């Protein structure tokens, strides 16, 4: 199976925030944003694996800024690391300034997807070869994040979480 670069899975979704998608303060509902992020991550995971993919977890979402009605929202997702059958997808959310067109990052998230066959059984996915400094940082952090998730779920002992232990022993 040929390894791939994160850019091969890059997915960009751009949309407008409509009044029916906002709360009482005229800002995008958090759940609506999560759904958009999930769709972008799903496409990125499918592009990487070329298989059916399912959301395994939402590992992190930061609602750093509100997204007002009428905003143009761009969601960029790409695979940051691939394991045996799972993929970590990092997603960034940007809004455009209405006057200048400049983009500001307002939110981010990290999702995990698993590639499955037609019967729902996990299947192997290609490895990732990060290229940029940001991709390399996200790639390196993915193993620590995975180990932390496994430790918190009781599926890995802290003794086996070598990447996490290294953070505290160096």
C-alpha positions as CSV (number, residue, x, y, z in Angstrom):
1,X,0.0,0.0,0.0
2,X,1.5,3.3,-1.1
3,X,2.0,5.9,1.6
4,X,0.3,9.2,1.0
5,X,0.9,12.8,2.0
6,X,-1.6,14.8,4.0
7,X,-2.2,17.1,1.1
8,X,-3.7,14.2,-0.9
9,X,-6.5,14.1,1.6
10,X,-7.0,17.9,1.8
11,X,-10.7,18.8,1.9
12,X,-12.0,22.4,1.8
13,X,-15.6,23.1,2.4
14,X,-16.8,26.7,2.1
15,X,-20.3,27.8,3.0
16,X,-22.4,30.7,4.2
17,X,-24.0,30.9,7.7
18,X,-27.7,31.3,7.3
19,X,-30.2,32.7,9.9
20,X,-31.8,29.2,10.4
21,X,-28.4,27.8,11.6
22,X,-27.8,30.3,14.4
23,X,-28.7,30.7,18.0
24,X,-30.4,33.6,19.8
25,X,-27.3,35.7,19.5
26,X,-27.2,35.2,15.7
27,X,-24.0,33.0,15.9
28,X,-23.7,29.6,14.3
29,X,-24.9,26.7,16.4
30,X,-22.0,24.7,17.8
31,X,-23.8,21.5,16.7
32,X,-24.0,22.8,13.2
33,X,-20.3,23.6,13.1
34,X,-19.6,20.1,14.5
35,X,-21.6,18.5,11.7
36,X,-19.8,20.6,9.0
37,X,-16.4,19.6,10.5
38,X,-17.4,16.0,10.6
39,X,-18.4,16.0,7.0
40,X,-15.1,17.6,5.9
41,X,-13.1,15.1,8.1
42,X,-15.1,12.2,6.6
43,X,-14.2,13.3,3.1
44,X,-10.6,13.7,4.0
45,X,-10.5,10.2,5.6
46,X,-12.2,8.6,2.6
47,X,-9.8,10.4,0.2
48,X,-6.9,9.0,2.2
49,X,-8.2,5.4,2.6
50,X,-10.4,5.1,-0.5
51,X,-12.7,3.0,1.8
52,X,-15.9,3.4,3.7
53,X,-15.1,5.5,6.9
54,X,-16.9,6.0,10.2
55,X,-16.4,8.5,12.9
56,X,-14.7,6.8,15.8
57,X,-14.3,9.9,18.1
58,X,-14.2,13.6,18.3
59,X,-11.0,14.0,20.3
60,X,-10.9,17.8,20.5
61,X,-12.9,20.8,19.5
62,X,-12.1,24.3,20.4
63,X,-14.8,26.9,20.0
64,X,-12.4,29.8,20.2
65,X,-14.6,32.4,18.5
66,X,-18.2,32.9,17.5
67,X,-19.2,32.7,13.9
68,X,-21.9,35.3,13.1
69,X,-24.8,35.0,10.7
70,X,-23.8,35.9,7.2
71,X,-20.2,34.7,7.7
72,X,-18.4,32.8,4.9
73,X,-16.9,29.8,6.7
74,X,-14.1,27.7,5.3
75,X,-13.4,24.3,6.8
76,X,-10.1,22.6,6.0
77,X,-9.5,19.0,6.9
78,X,-6.7,16.6,6.2
79,X,-5.3,13.4,7.7
80,X,-2.5,14.2,10.2
81,X,-1.6,10.5,10.9
82,X,-2.7,7.1,9.9
83,X,-2.4,4.0,12.1
84,X,-3.5,0.5,11.2
85,X,-7.1,1.2,10.3
86,X,-7.7,4.5,12.1
87,X,-6.8,8.0,10.9
88,X,-6.5,11.2,12.9
89,X,-7.9,14.2,10.9
90,X,-7.0,17.7,11.9
91,X,-9.6,20.3,11.0
92,X,-9.2,24.1,10.9
93,X,-12.2,26.6,10.7
94,X,-11.7,30.0,9.1
95,X,-14.0,33.0,8.5
96,X,-13.5,35.7,5.9
97,X,-13.7,39.4,6.7
98,X,-16.6,40.7,4.7
99,X,-14.7,43.8,3.6
100,X,-11.1,42.7,3.0
101,X,-11.6,39.0,2.4
102,X,-8.8,38.1,4.8
103,X,-9.2,34.9,6.7
104,X,-9.1,34.4,10.5
105,X,-8.8,31.0,12.2
106,X,-11.7,30.8,14.6
107,X,-11.9,27.1,15.6
108,X,-10.2,23.8,15.2
109,X,-10.7,20.1,16.0
110,X,-9.3,16.7,15.9
111,X,-11.4,13.7,14.8
112,X,-10.6,10.0,14.5
113,X,-12.1,7.9,11.7
114,X,-11.8,4.2,11.0
115,X,-11.8,2.7,7.5
116,X,-14.1,-0.4,7.2
117,X,-15.1,-2.9,4.6
118,X,-18.6,-3.5,3.4
119,X,-19.4,-5.6,6.5
120,X,-18.1,-3.0,8.9
121,X,-14.8,-4.6,9.8
122,X,-11.7,-2.4,10.1
123,X,-9.3,-2.5,7.2
124,X,-5.8,-1.3,6.8
125,X,-5.1,2.2,5.5
126,X,-2.0,3.8,3.9
127,X,0.6,5.4,6.1
128,X,1.2,9.2,6.0
129,X,4.3,11.0,5.0
130,X,4.1,14.6,6.5
131,X,5.8,17.3,4.4
132,X,5.5,20.7,6.0
133,X,6.6,21.7,9.5
134,X,2.9,21.9,10.6
135,X,2.2,18.5,9.2
136,X,5.2,17.0,11.0
137,X,4.1,18.6,14.3
138,X,0.6,17.3,14.0
139,X,1.9,13.9,12.9
140,X,4.2,13.7,16.0
141,X,1.5,14.8,18.3
142,X,-1.0,12.3,16.9
143,X,0.7,9.3,18.6
144,X,0.7,11.1,22.0
145,X,-3.0,12.0,21.5
146,X,-3.8,8.4,20.6
147,X,-1.9,7.0,23.6
148,X,-3.7,9.5,25.9
149,X,-7.1,8.4,24.6
150,X,-6.2,4.8,25.0
151,X,-5.0,5.4,28.6
152,X,-8.1,7.4,29.5
153,X,-10.3,4.6,28.0
154,X,-8.5,2.0,30.0
155,X,-7.3,0.2,26.9
156,X,-3.6,1.0,27.5
157,X,-1.5,1.1,30.7
158,X,0.5,4.2,31.5
159,X,3.6,2.0,31.4
160,X,3.0,1.2,27.7
161,X,2.3,4.8,26.8
162,X,5.9,5.5,25.9
163,X,5.3,8.8,24.0
164,X,3.3,10.2,26.9
165,X,5.8,9.1,29.5
166,X,8.6,10.8,27.5
167,X,6.9,14.1,27.9
168,X,7.3,13.9,31.7
169,X,10.7,12.2,31.9
170,X,12.9,14.3,29.6
